């Protein structure tokens, strides 16, 4: 299988979220047949849906992988599990959330896996870090990340400055 460029969103709002994201980057870099190419800055965002919870820390990683989409998704879910992720209800607080955003230019839907991620084009906390590390990227079938980000008005996002 030829290597594919993929993008993974990381999010956390429990148990030292900044540390969770950094550990998530490290775990992504240790996946088999996969190279961590770039990591975005960290961003602080308000929760969506269930708003009565702590703010989130978000980021995006760019990977080059030879893993097939389903195998990559299984590896992401295993990383979440190792970080103590529990899926108690939709939009619940979480230790580490890993979402497969883009897998090359693939458009694919099957139970449990939709690529591109079905709501990524509506979320500044995904688009802003993605735009930072891949400003010319496109969400297949939807549009350029730059245009999609410009349309996300009113979504407050704070880029963190780390030591």
Long-range contacts (C-beta under 8 A, 24 or more apart in sequence): 1-66, 1-68, 2-66, 3-64, 3-65, 3-66, 4-64, 4-65, 4-66, 4-103, 4-104, 4-106, 5-37, 5-62, 5-63, 5-64, 5-102, 5-104, 6-62, 6-63, 6-64, 6-65, 6-72, 6-100, 6-101, 6-102, 6-103, 6-104, 7-60, 7-61, 7-62, 7-63, 7-101, 7-102, 7-130, 7-134, 7-137, 8-60, 8-61, 8-63, 8-76, 8-98, 8-99, 8-100, 8-101, 9-58, 9-59, 9-60, 9-97, 9-98, 9-99, 9-101, 9-117, 9-120, 9-126, 9-129, 9-130, 10-58, 10-59, 10-60, 10-61, 10-96, 10-97, 10-98, 11-56, 11-57, 11-58, 11-59, 11-94, 11-96, 11-97, 11-99, 11-125, 12-56, 12-57, 12-94, 12-95, 12-96, 12-97, 13-47, 13-53, 13-54, 13-55, 13-56, 13-57, 13-93, 13-94, 14-54, 14-93, 14-94, 14-95, 15-84, 15-95, 17-54, 17-56, 17-57, 18-42, 18-57, 18-160, 18-162, 20-57, 20-83, 20-95, 20-96, 21-57, 21-58, 21-59, 21-96, 23-83, 23-96, 24-61, 24-79, 24-83, 24-96, 24-98, 25-59, 25-61, 27-79, 27-82, 28-61, 28-63, 28-79, 28-98, 31-63, 31-65, 31-67, 31-72, 31-75, 32-67, 32-75, 33-65, 33-66, 33-67, 34-63, 34-64, 34-65, 34-66, 34-67, 34-72, 35-63, 35-64, 35-65, 36-61, 36-62, 36-63, 37-62, 37-63, 37-64, 38-62, 38-133, 38-134, 39-133, 40-129, 40-130, 40-132, 40-133, 41-129, 41-132, 41-159, 41-160, 41-162, 42-159, 42-160, 42-162, 43-125, 43-128, 43-129, 43-157, 43-158, 43-159, 43-160, 44-157, 44-158, 44-160, 45-124, 45-125, 45-155, 45-156, 45-157, 45-158, 46-156, 47-91, 47-93, 48-91, 48-123, 49-90, 49-91, 50-89, 50-90, 50-91, 50-92, 50-93, 53-92, 53-93, 54-93, 56-125, 57-160, 58-125, 58-126, 58-129, 59-129, 60-101, 60-126, 60-129, 60-130, 60-132, 60-133, 62-133, 62-134, 69-100, 69-103, 69-106, 69-108, 69-113, 69-115, 70-113, 72-100, 72-103, 73-100, 73-112, 73-113, 76-100, 99-126, 101-126, 101-130, 102-137, 102-139, 102-140, 105-138, 105-140, 106-140, 107-140, 107-141, 116-140, 116-141, 116-142, 121-148, 122-152, 123-152, 123-155, 124-149, 124-152, 124-155, 124-157, 125-155, 125-157, 127-152, 128-157, 128-159
